[in-house]
Every structure is written in C-alpha cells, then in structure tokens.
Amino acid sequence: MMFPRTGWTLLLLVFWTAGALEAPAQEVEIDTVPLASVRFLDREITLDVVSGMAQGLVSCEVGVNLDHVDLVASLDTPLPEGVRLLVRGESGLGPSLGSRELSGREDGRVTLVSSLARGHETGCLLTLTVLVEPGFDVLPLRRTLILSLYDPVAGSWAEARQTLLLGSPGAVASPGRR
C-alpha cells in the first residue's frame, strides 16, 4: 500500500511535536562581555619636518561592543616648547572632533572621535601635523603615540602604542634622544 508523500510528512510532524512537548524546559543565560580593541596598522610613524611643518596619515583598527566609548590619544612624554603636534581622528563609527593639539602635558589625553557606535573598522585614519617654530633645532625627537578606547565612567578599555619619530629629512634619532 502506498502512502501519499504529504501523509508521511504529517505523520512525522505529529511524532516530532509530541516528543518536543515531553522534553524538560531548559534555561539559557547569555552574558555579554565588554570588548574593545584598538591597534595601529602602520609599523612606525615617521614625519620629516621640512620648512617647519610635516604631515602624515596613520591607519588604525578599532572594534567596540560598548556604548559611549571615545577614541583618545596621548603621548608618553611632553613635547618640548616650540614643537606642536595636531591630530585629527576619522572613523565611520563616530563623529570626529576635528584637529586637536596633543602636547603630552598635564592630563595629556585628547578625545579625537566621540561616542563610537558598536562595530569594527579597519579604516580609522589619523592625520598628524607637526609644526616647529623657526630656530628649533633639536630634531629628531622620538615619542610614543598612545591610542585608547576610553569610557568616561569605567576608564580605558583598550590601548595601542606606536613609535612616533619627528625629524629632518635624513636625520636618525638615537633611542635616548628627547
């Protein structure tokens, strides 16, 4: 005797449903772990100062699953008088606050992009501009540029460090040169 195909499907559906009704209930708890990451995509940042100015682009990668996190920058040690570093951050995850001066003095932390949205981006760009006053001749300078994902309440979630070399064309800084 042949059963029509729809009859078997209905019969299997009845047996499957009956078995599902007898299964014990299970609770599942899912915890969301805060995650934030930032890293430089360039190995070393070198800006050669010509006629008192240098400019360069730096790529970085940002990932967050938190709300209200800012991308902030700082320097490990202050820049000497006569040298200014301006940094502008651009990200598709949040609004740029424009070009900001980064001196390394006082708190030294400067917000570049505020209120990042949740997501991941490999195309975050920093525009670095160095301005050197006439007569300043203590180049090259070596500093560490620090990028952080910062929450105003919880503090820093992630941090990346990269060597920043400010120099004259052809000049090489020794590791101890400040």
LINSUL-V13105 format. One record per residue. N is the residue number from 1. RES is the residue in one letter. OMEGA is omega in radians with two decimals (* if undefined). Layout:
BEGIN
N_RES_OMEGA ; N_RES_OMEGA
END
This chain:
BEGIN
1_M_-3.10 ; 2_M_3.04 ; 3_F_3.08 ; 4_P_-3.09 ; 5_R_-3.13 ; 6_T_3.12 ; 7_G_3.10 ; 8_W_3.14 ; 9_T_3.14 ; 10_L_3.14 ; 11_L_3.10 ; 12_L_3.12 ; 13_L_3.13 ; 14_V_3.13 ; 15_F_-3.14 ; 16_W_-3.14 ; 17_T_-3.14 ; 18_A_3.11 ; 19_G_-3.13 ; 20_A_-3.12 ; 21_L_-3.12 ; 22_E_-3.10 ; 23_A_3.12 ; 24_P_3.12 ; 25_A_3.12 ; 26_Q_3.06 ; 27_E_3.10 ; 28_V_3.11 ; 29_E_-3.13 ; 30_I_3.08 ; 31_D_3.05 ; 32_T_-3.14 ; 33_V_3.11 ; 34_P_-3.10 ; 35_L_3.06 ; 36_A_3.10 ; 37_S_3.07 ; 38_V_3.08 ; 39_R_3.07 ; 40_F_3.09 ; 41_L_3.12 ; 42_D_-3.07 ; 43_R_3.11 ; 44_E_-3.12 ; 45_I_3.13 ; 46_T_3.10 ; 47_L_3.12 ; 48_D_-3.10 ; 49_V_3.10 ; 50_V_-3.13 ; 51_S_3.05 ; 52_G_-3.09 ; 53_M_3.02 ; 54_A_3.11 ; 55_Q_3.13 ; 56_G_3.10 ; 57_L_3.11 ; 58_V_3.12 ; 59_S_3.07 ; 60_C_-3.14 ; 61_E_-3.09 ; 62_V_3.05 ; 63_G_3.14 ; 64_V_2.95 ; 65_N_3.13 ; 66_L_3.07 ; 67_D_3.01 ; 68_H_3.09 ; 69_V_3.14 ; 70_D_2.98 ; 71_L_-3.09 ; 72_V_3.14 ; 73_A_3.06 ; 74_S_3.07 ; 75_L_3.13 ; 76_D_3.10 ; 77_T_-3.11 ; 78_P_3.01 ; 79_L_3.11 ; 80_P_3.05 ; 81_E_3.14 ; 82_G_3.10 ; 83_V_3.09 ; 84_R_3.08 ; 85_L_3.09 ; 86_L_-3.10 ; 87_V_3.06 ; 88_R_3.11 ; 89_G_3.10 ; 90_E_3.13 ; 91_S_3.05 ; 92_G_-3.11 ; 93_L_-3.13 ; 94_G_-3.10 ; 95_P_3.07 ; 96_S_3.07 ; 97_L_3.10 ; 98_G_-3.12 ; 99_S_-3.07 ; 100_R_3.12 ; 101_E_-3.14 ; 102_L_-3.04 ; 103_S_-3.06 ; 104_G_3.14 ; 105_R_3.11 ; 106_E_3.13 ; 107_D_3.05 ; 108_G_-3.12 ; 109_R_-3.11 ; 110_V_3.11 ; 111_T_3.13 ; 112_L_3.13 ; 113_V_-3.07 ; 114_S_3.04 ; 115_S_3.11 ; 116_L_3.04 ; 117_A_3.07 ; 118_R_3.12 ; 119_G_-3.11 ; 120_H_-3.11 ; 121_E_3.07 ; 122_T_-3.08 ; 123_G_3.09 ; 124_C_-3.09 ; 125_L_3.01 ; 126_L_3.01 ; 127_T_-3.14 ; 128_L_3.08 ; 129_T_3.11 ; 130_V_3.07 ; 131_L_-3.11 ; 132_V_3.14 ; 133_E_3.09 ; 134_P_3.12 ; 135_G_3.11 ; 136_F_-3.05 ; 137_D_-3.13 ; 138_V_3.05 ; 139_L_0.16 ; 140_P_3.06 ; 141_L_3.09 ; 142_R_3.09 ; 143_R_3.02 ; 144_T_3.07 ; 145_L_-3.09 ; 146_I_3.02 ; 147_L_3.14 ; 148_S_2.91 ; 149_L_-2.93 ; 150_Y_3.05 ; 151_D_-3.10 ; 152_P_-3.12 ; 153_V_-3.02 ; 154_A_-3.09 ; 155_G_-3.08 ; 156_S_3.08 ; 157_W_-3.10 ; 158_A_-3.08 ; 159_E_3.04 ; 160_A_-3.14 ; 161_R_3.13 ; 162_Q_3.11 ; 163_T_3.10 ; 164_L_-3.14 ; 165_L_3.07 ; 166_L_-3.08 ; 167_G_3.04 ; 168_S_3.11 ; 169_P_3.12 ; 170_G_3.14 ; 171_A_3.09 ; 172_V_-3.13 ; 173_A_2.98 ; 174_S_-3.07 ; 175_P_-3.11 ; 176_G_-3.06 ; 177_R_-3.13 ; 178_R_*
END
